[in-house]
Amino acid sequence: MTGAFTIVQEMIDGAGRTYFTMKTPELAKFVFARAINRISDSERLTLFHALHRALGCPTDATHVTETFKNVKALRDQIAHSATFELIDTDTVAVGGEFFQTNATPTEIRAVSREELEHSIHACRWIAQHVKYMLFNTLGSGETDEEATHTLEILKPPARANDWDGQEARVTIH
């Protein structure tokens, strides 16, 4: 789950880097070093939505913020928990003291395998929005006339629960 969330963070940052490199190559390195490398997760959401608007991306991203915040909350609790106790084969208790200075302890709570799988799926759904944005609005999905196949990055639905997990389709000519 923590790895899936890290991928989302890296993909949004990478989308920002790609955008600036394509639109203003002379500023890209500076902007990335001074701004994007140092952003918080709330700023990362702002970057995602700014890119989405700037590129005119046709995906419905109205639920990305809520989904991102939900998976981030679980990721933070897992990543910073001092207590991990196996309750049964499908449930673990997490929480307790954070491994951070001046952090508030969290309640110990049960996290099921189903909740973890749902959160991983939600992370992959957010990542799919970024992939679609990159490939379909920045032109990364272009093919030449002599190509033997076409890779299509599929448009994600408005909600993570409605996504079947399929990321791409290959068409052989």
C-alpha positions as CSV (number, residue, x, y, z in Angstrom):
1,M,0.0,0.0,0.0
2,T,2.8,2.4,0.9
3,G,4.6,1.5,-2.4
4,A,1.4,2.1,-4.4
5,F,1.0,5.6,-2.8
6,T,4.7,6.4,-3.5
7,I,4.1,5.5,-7.2
8,V,1.2,8.0,-7.3
9,Q,3.4,10.7,-5.7
10,E,6.2,10.0,-8.2
11,M,3.8,10.0,-11.2
12,I,2.3,13.3,-10.4
13,D,5.7,14.8,-9.9
14,G,6.9,13.2,-13.1
15,A,3.9,14.7,-15.0
16,G,4.9,18.1,-13.7
17,R,8.4,17.6,-14.9
18,T,7.3,16.4,-18.3
19,Y,4.9,19.3,-18.7
20,F,7.5,21.9,-17.9
21,T,10.1,20.1,-20.0
22,M,7.8,20.2,-23.0
23,K,6.4,23.7,-22.5
24,T,9.4,25.6,-21.1
25,P,12.5,23.5,-21.4
26,E,14.8,26.3,-20.3
27,L,12.9,26.7,-17.0
28,A,12.1,23.0,-16.4
29,K,15.2,22.1,-14.4
30,F,14.9,25.2,-12.2
31,V,11.2,24.8,-11.6
32,F,11.6,21.1,-10.7
33,A,14.5,21.7,-8.4
34,R,13.0,24.7,-6.6
35,A,9.4,23.7,-6.5
36,I,8.2,20.3,-7.5
37,N,10.9,18.4,-5.6
38,R,9.8,20.0,-2.4
39,I,6.0,19.9,-2.6
40,S,3.7,18.5,0.1
41,D,1.0,16.0,-0.8
42,S,-1.7,18.8,-0.6
43,E,0.4,20.8,-3.1
44,R,0.8,17.7,-5.2
45,L,-3.0,17.6,-5.5
46,T,-2.9,21.2,-6.6
47,L,-0.3,20.3,-9.2
48,F,-2.3,17.4,-10.5
49,H,-5.5,19.5,-10.9
50,A,-3.5,22.4,-12.4
51,L,-2.0,20.1,-15.0
52,H,-5.4,18.5,-15.6
53,R,-6.8,21.9,-16.4
54,A,-3.8,23.2,-18.3
55,L,-3.8,20.2,-20.6
56,G,-7.6,20.1,-21.1
57,C,-7.6,16.5,-20.0
58,P,-11.0,15.0,-20.7
59,T,-11.1,12.6,-17.7
60,D,-13.5,13.3,-14.8
61,A,-11.1,14.0,-11.9
62,T,-13.7,15.3,-9.5
63,H,-13.1,12.4,-7.1
64,V,-9.3,12.3,-7.2
65,T,-8.8,14.7,-4.3
66,E,-11.1,12.7,-1.9
67,T,-9.6,9.4,-3.0
68,F,-6.0,10.7,-2.7
69,K,-6.7,12.0,0.8
70,N,-8.3,8.7,1.9
71,V,-5.4,6.6,0.7
72,K,-2.9,9.0,2.1
73,A,-4.5,8.8,5.6
74,L,-4.2,5.0,5.6
75,R,-0.7,5.2,4.1
76,D,0.4,7.6,6.8
77,Q,-1.1,5.5,9.6
78,I,0.6,2.4,8.3
79,A,3.9,4.0,7.4
80,H,4.3,5.8,10.8
81,S,2.8,3.2,13.1
82,A,4.8,1.8,15.9
83,T,2.3,-1.1,16.4
84,F,1.7,-3.9,14.0
85,E,-0.2,-6.9,15.4
86,L,-1.6,-9.7,13.4
87,I,-5.2,-10.2,14.4
88,D,-5.9,-13.0,11.9
89,T,-4.7,-14.0,8.4
90,D,-6.6,-11.1,6.8
91,T,-6.4,-8.3,9.4
92,V,-3.6,-6.4,11.1
93,A,-3.8,-3.8,13.9
94,V,-1.8,-0.6,13.3
95,G,-1.3,2.6,15.1
96,G,0.2,3.8,18.4
97,E,3.0,6.2,18.6
98,F,4.2,7.8,15.3
99,F,7.9,7.6,14.6
100,Q,7.9,11.4,14.2
101,T,9.0,14.1,16.6
102,N,6.0,15.9,18.2
103,A,3.5,13.8,16.5
104,T,0.2,12.9,18.0
105,P,-0.3,9.2,18.8
106,T,-3.0,7.5,16.7
107,E,-5.5,5.0,17.9
108,I,-4.7,1.4,17.2
109,R,-7.2,0.1,14.6
110,A,-7.7,-2.9,12.5
111,V,-6.9,-2.8,8.8
112,S,-8.2,-5.6,6.7
113,R,-6.7,-7.1,3.6
114,E,-9.8,-5.9,1.7
115,E,-9.1,-2.3,2.8
116,L,-5.5,-2.6,1.7
117,E,-6.5,-4.0,-1.6
118,H,-9.1,-1.3,-2.1
119,S,-6.5,1.4,-1.3
120,I,-4.0,-0.1,-3.7
121,H,-6.7,-0.2,-6.4
122,A,-7.5,3.5,-5.7
123,C,-3.8,4.4,-6.0
124,R,-3.6,2.6,-9.3
125,W,-6.7,4.5,-10.5
126,I,-5.2,7.9,-9.6
127,A,-2.0,6.8,-11.4
128,Q,-4.2,5.9,-14.4
129,H,-5.4,9.4,-14.5
130,V,-1.8,10.6,-14.7
131,K,-0.9,8.1,-17.4
132,Y,-3.9,9.1,-19.5
133,M,-3.1,12.7,-19.1
134,L,0.5,12.2,-20.2
135,F,-0.1,9.9,-23.1
136,N,-3.3,11.4,-24.5
137,T,-2.9,15.2,-23.9
138,L,0.9,15.6,-24.2
139,G,1.2,13.5,-27.3
140,S,3.2,10.7,-25.8
141,G,0.9,8.1,-27.3
142,E,1.5,9.0,-30.9
143,T,2.5,6.3,-33.4
144,D,4.1,6.4,-36.8
145,E,2.4,5.3,-40.0
146,E,4.5,2.2,-40.3
147,A,3.8,0.9,-36.7
148,T,2.7,-2.7,-36.4
149,H,0.7,-2.0,-33.3
150,T,-0.9,0.9,-31.3
151,L,-0.8,1.3,-27.6
152,E,-3.9,3.0,-26.2
153,I,-3.9,4.2,-22.6
154,L,-7.5,3.8,-21.5
155,K,-9.5,6.6,-20.0
156,P,-10.3,5.9,-16.3
157,P,-13.9,6.3,-15.0
158,A,-14.9,9.1,-12.6
159,R,-14.7,6.8,-9.5
160,A,-12.0,4.3,-8.5
161,N,-14.7,1.7,-7.6
162,D,-15.9,1.8,-11.2
163,W,-12.5,1.1,-12.7
164,D,-11.8,-2.5,-13.9
165,G,-8.1,-2.1,-13.5
166,Q,-7.3,-2.3,-17.2
167,E,-4.7,0.3,-18.0
168,A,-4.0,-0.1,-21.8
169,R,-5.0,-1.8,-24.9
170,V,-2.7,-2.9,-27.7
171,T,-4.1,-3.0,-31.3
172,I,-2.1,-5.0,-33.8
173,H,-2.4,-3.7,-37.4
